[in-house]
Amino acid sequence: MAEFTTNIYLVFVFLVFPLLDLSIVGFRTFFLWFAANQAVSAACKAKTYLQPIEAPAGTIGVTEKGKDKVFYPSACEAAATRARQIKEMLSGIHWEESDNNPDVQIVRQPINPNSRNALPAKIFSRGHGAPLERADAPDPTTNIYTCQVVIKGQIDPLITIPGFKIPGVSSPIDMQVTSQAKYENVPGLTM
């Protein structure tokens, strides 16, 4: 009977707790991806890519009673705000917020890469060719423009086991997630 008790403790310490931690890391990895997914959904609906705009109520299709002007955040602001909301709702996921985290990128893919006027695939992001200029002016007839959000974050395990240096079991694990969707307002990429 004495050996049985010792063996049960060993099984719990070396098998059950690490497996529990790894399963929680899997759930929290989904949470981090979900933050990127919700951020890209918000970014794709934005009127502009970098600069927020303020317009008189009713001029861009939305009327709000009692307001003279309506504020429209840029894709970068909308993505960062939505990702921050998800991070605050779900525990165990973290990232350092900066200009490039979460990174909102525009990916240009030619519809027919073999056509005469097709431009090569390219990624635009803050500080790297964005907003799109005349040479890269958005042309929805020859290219598809998608928005992708990249978040470089950390995922905490449920239980840390002291004495081990195993990411995901005894310390947070670094993770990079990406989510991508079609950008809806292609002319807004120049702002």
C-alpha positions as CSV (number, residue, x, y, z in Angstrom):
1,M,0.0,0.0,0.0
2,A,2.9,2.4,0.7
3,E,4.3,2.0,-2.8
4,F,0.9,2.7,-4.3
5,T,0.6,6.1,-2.7
6,T,4.0,7.1,-3.9
7,N,3.3,6.0,-7.4
8,I,0.1,7.9,-7.6
9,Y,1.9,11.1,-6.6
10,L,4.6,10.5,-9.2
11,V,1.9,9.9,-11.9
12,F,0.1,13.1,-10.9
13,V,3.3,15.2,-10.8
14,F,5.0,13.8,-14.0
15,L,2.0,12.9,-16.2
16,V,-1.3,14.5,-15.2
17,F,-0.2,18.1,-14.4
18,P,2.0,18.5,-17.6
19,L,-0.8,17.1,-19.7
20,L,-3.3,19.5,-18.1
21,D,-0.9,22.4,-18.7
22,L,-0.5,21.4,-22.3
23,S,-4.2,21.1,-22.9
24,I,-4.8,24.6,-21.3
25,V,-2.0,26.0,-23.6
26,G,-3.9,24.6,-26.5
27,F,-7.1,26.4,-25.4
28,R,-5.2,29.6,-24.9
29,T,-3.6,29.3,-28.3
30,F,-7.0,29.3,-29.7
31,F,-7.8,32.4,-27.6
32,L,-4.8,34.2,-29.1
33,W,-5.8,33.2,-32.6
34,F,-9.4,34.3,-31.8
35,A,-8.1,37.8,-30.9
36,A,-6.3,38.0,-34.3
37,N,-9.4,36.8,-36.0
38,Q,-11.6,39.4,-34.4
39,A,-9.0,42.1,-35.1
40,V,-8.9,41.3,-38.8
41,S,-12.7,41.3,-39.0
42,A,-12.8,44.8,-37.5
43,A,-9.9,46.0,-39.7
44,C,-11.5,44.7,-43.0
45,K,-14.6,46.9,-42.5
46,A,-12.6,50.1,-41.9
47,K,-13.0,53.0,-44.3
48,T,-9.3,53.8,-44.3
49,Y,-6.1,51.9,-43.6
50,L,-3.9,54.3,-41.6
51,Q,-5.7,57.6,-41.0
52,P,-9.0,57.8,-39.1
53,I,-11.6,60.1,-40.7
54,E,-14.3,62.3,-39.3
55,A,-17.2,63.1,-41.6
56,P,-20.4,64.9,-41.3
57,A,-23.3,62.6,-40.3
58,G,-25.0,61.1,-43.3
59,T,-22.3,61.7,-45.9
60,I,-20.7,58.2,-45.9
61,G,-23.9,56.2,-45.6
62,V,-24.4,56.2,-41.8
63,T,-26.7,58.6,-40.0
64,E,-26.6,59.0,-36.3
65,K,-29.3,61.1,-34.7
66,G,-28.1,64.0,-32.6
67,K,-24.5,64.0,-33.9
68,D,-23.0,66.4,-36.3
69,K,-20.0,64.3,-37.1
70,V,-19.2,60.6,-37.2
71,F,-15.7,59.2,-36.4
72,Y,-14.4,56.3,-38.4
73,P,-11.3,54.6,-37.0
74,S,-8.6,53.4,-39.4
75,A,-8.0,49.7,-40.0
76,C,-4.9,49.7,-37.7
77,E,-6.8,51.4,-34.9
78,A,-9.9,49.1,-35.2
79,A,-7.7,46.0,-35.2
80,A,-5.7,47.1,-32.1
81,T,-8.8,48.1,-30.2
82,R,-10.7,44.8,-30.9
83,A,-7.6,42.7,-30.1
84,R,-7.2,44.5,-26.8
85,Q,-10.9,43.9,-26.0
86,I,-10.4,40.1,-26.6
87,K,-7.2,40.1,-24.5
88,E,-9.0,41.7,-21.6
89,M,-11.9,39.2,-21.8
90,L,-9.8,36.0,-22.0
91,S,-7.2,35.1,-19.5
92,G,-3.8,33.6,-20.1
93,I,-2.8,35.5,-23.3
94,H,-0.5,38.5,-23.3
95,W,1.4,40.6,-25.8
96,E,3.3,43.9,-25.7
97,E,1.4,46.5,-27.6
98,S,3.4,48.5,-30.1
99,D,3.1,50.0,-33.6
100,N,3.8,46.6,-35.0
101,N,2.0,44.4,-32.6
102,P,-0.7,43.6,-33.5
103,D,0.6,44.2,-37.0
104,V,-2.1,45.0,-39.6
105,Q,-0.8,44.2,-43.1
106,I,-2.3,44.4,-46.6
107,V,-1.5,41.6,-48.9
108,R,-1.8,42.2,-52.7
109,Q,-2.3,39.1,-54.8
110,P,-2.8,39.2,-58.6
111,I,-6.1,37.6,-59.8
112,N,-4.3,36.2,-62.8
113,P,-0.5,36.1,-62.2
114,N,0.2,35.3,-65.9
115,S,-1.6,38.4,-67.3
116,R,0.4,41.2,-68.9
117,N,-0.4,43.9,-66.3
118,A,-0.2,41.7,-63.2
119,L,1.9,43.0,-60.4
120,P,3.8,40.6,-58.2
121,A,2.4,39.7,-54.8
122,K,3.4,42.1,-52.1
123,I,2.8,42.8,-48.4
124,F,2.2,46.4,-47.2
125,S,2.3,47.4,-43.5
126,R,2.8,50.5,-41.4
127,G,6.1,52.1,-42.4
128,H,6.6,49.6,-45.3
129,G,4.8,51.1,-48.3
130,A,1.6,52.0,-46.6
131,P,-0.7,53.7,-47.4
132,L,-0.5,52.5,-51.0
133,E,1.0,55.1,-53.3
134,R,0.5,55.8,-57.0
135,A,3.0,53.0,-58.1
136,D,1.0,50.6,-55.9
137,A,-2.4,52.2,-56.4
138,P,-5.1,49.6,-55.5
139,D,-6.8,48.1,-58.6
140,P,-9.5,45.7,-57.7
141,T,-9.9,44.6,-61.3
142,T,-6.4,43.0,-61.4
143,N,-5.6,42.3,-57.8
144,I,-7.2,40.9,-54.6
145,Y,-6.4,42.8,-51.4
146,T,-6.6,41.0,-48.2
147,C,-5.9,42.2,-44.7
148,Q,-4.0,40.1,-42.3
149,V,-3.3,40.6,-38.6
150,V,-0.2,39.2,-37.0
151,I,0.0,39.0,-33.2
152,K,3.2,38.0,-31.4
153,G,2.2,37.0,-27.9
154,Q,2.7,34.8,-24.9
155,I,0.5,32.0,-23.5
156,D,0.6,31.1,-19.8
157,P,0.3,27.6,-18.6
158,L,-2.4,26.8,-16.0
159,I,0.0,25.5,-13.3
160,T,3.7,26.2,-13.3
161,I,5.9,23.4,-12.1
162,P,9.0,24.8,-10.4
163,G,12.4,23.4,-11.2
164,F,11.7,22.7,-14.9
165,K,12.5,25.0,-17.8
166,I,9.9,23.8,-20.3
167,P,7.9,26.4,-22.2
168,G,4.2,25.7,-21.9
169,V,4.6,23.6,-18.8
170,S,6.7,25.6,-16.4
171,S,6.9,29.0,-18.2
172,P,5.0,31.0,-20.8
173,I,5.3,29.9,-24.4
174,D,5.9,32.5,-27.2
175,M,3.4,32.2,-30.0
176,Q,2.8,34.1,-33.3
177,V,-0.7,33.8,-34.8
178,T,-2.0,35.2,-38.1
179,S,-5.6,35.7,-39.4
180,Q,-6.5,36.9,-42.8
181,A,-9.7,38.2,-44.6
182,K,-10.6,40.2,-47.7
183,Y,-10.3,43.9,-47.3
184,E,-13.7,45.5,-48.1
185,N,-13.0,49.1,-48.9
186,V,-10.1,49.0,-51.4
187,P,-10.0,52.7,-52.3
188,G,-9.4,53.4,-48.5
189,L,-6.0,51.8,-48.7
190,T,-4.5,55.0,-50.1
191,M,-5.4,56.8,-46.8
